[in-house]
């Protein structure tokens, strides 16, 4: 699933600048976290304000903690945990998961 992810680092320091409209390839998505790849380097154990555009074109505003990252060739693979998200937005993602699982089981 291709999405646009707008992120801004929360713990300013070390000369980090804001990244906008970072294109990512989402590998997995749940109401608790996100796995994705991108060509942009991010640091682990850092927090980002994020706006995730989901499949319905709705925007979910949340805070993501990048908890793991690995570079493979020219691509970075990351895992993030949602540490700030409304229950309504988490429910939107959970509903998507249910539809996706049902579709894959057919």
C-alpha positions in Angstrom: 0.0 0.0 0.0 1.6 3.3 -1.1 0.8 6.2 1.3 2.2 9.6 1.9 3.5 10.1 5.4 4.2 13.6 6.6 6.5 13.4 9.6 8.2 15.9 11.9 10.7 14.9 14.6 9.4 15.8 18.1 12.6 15.6 20.1 14.4 18.4 18.3 18.2 18.2 18.5 21.2 17.2 16.5 20.2 19.6 13.7 17.3 17.3 12.6 15.0 19.1 10.1 11.4 18.4 9.3 10.7 15.8 6.6 7.5 16.3 4.6 5.5 14.0 2.3 7.8 11.0 2.7 6.7 8.3 0.3 6.7 4.9 2.0 5.8 1.4 1.1 3.8 0.1 4.0 4.6 -3.6 4.7 2.2 -4.1 7.6 -0.2 -1.9 9.5 -2.1 -2.5 12.7 -3.8 -0.4 15.3 -0.7 -0.5 17.4 2.1 0.0 14.8 3.4 0.3 11.3 6.1 -1.4 9.3 7.4 0.4 6.2 10.3 1.0 3.8 11.6 4.3 2.5 14.7 5.7 0.9 15.0 8.3 3.7 17.1 7.6 6.8 15.4 7.9 10.2 16.8 7.3 13.6 15.5 4.6 15.9 14.1 5.5 19.4 12.9 8.9 18.0 9.4 10.2 18.0 7.6 11.8 15.0 4.3 13.7 14.6 2.8 11.9 11.7 -0.1 12.3 9.3 -0.9 9.0 7.7 -3.1 9.1 4.6 -5.0 5.8 4.7 -6.8 3.9 1.9 -10.0 5.9 2.2 -8.0 9.1 1.7 -8.7 10.0 5.3 -5.8 11.5 7.3 -4.8 9.9 10.7 -2.8 12.2 12.9 -0.7 10.3 15.3 2.7 10.1 17.0 5.0 7.3 16.0 8.1 6.0 17.8 10.6 4.4 15.4 11.6 1.3 17.3 13.7 -0.6 14.7 15.4 0.1 11.5 17.7 -1.7 9.0 19.3 -0.5 5.8 19.1 -2.9 2.8 20.9 -1.7 -0.3 19.4 1.8 -0.9 16.2 1.2 1.1 15.6 1.5 4.9 13.1 -0.8 6.6 11.5 0.6 9.8 9.1 -0.5 12.4 7.1 2.0 14.4 4.8 2.0 17.3 1.8 4.3 17.6 2.3 6.1 20.9 -0.4 8.7 20.3 -3.5 8.0 18.3 -7.2 8.5 19.0 -9.3 5.4 19.6 -11.5 6.3 16.6 -8.4 6.3 14.3 -7.2 3.0 15.8 -10.6 1.6 15.0 -10.4 2.7 11.3 -7.1 0.7 11.0 -8.6 -2.3 12.8 -11.6 -2.3 10.4 -9.2 -2.2 7.5 -7.4 -5.2 8.9 -10.6 -7.2 9.2 -11.6 -6.4 5.6 -8.1 -7.2 4.4 -8.0 -10.6 6.2 -11.4 -11.5 4.9 -10.4 -10.7 1.4 -7.2 -12.7 1.7 -9.1 -15.8 3.0 -11.4 -15.9 0.0 
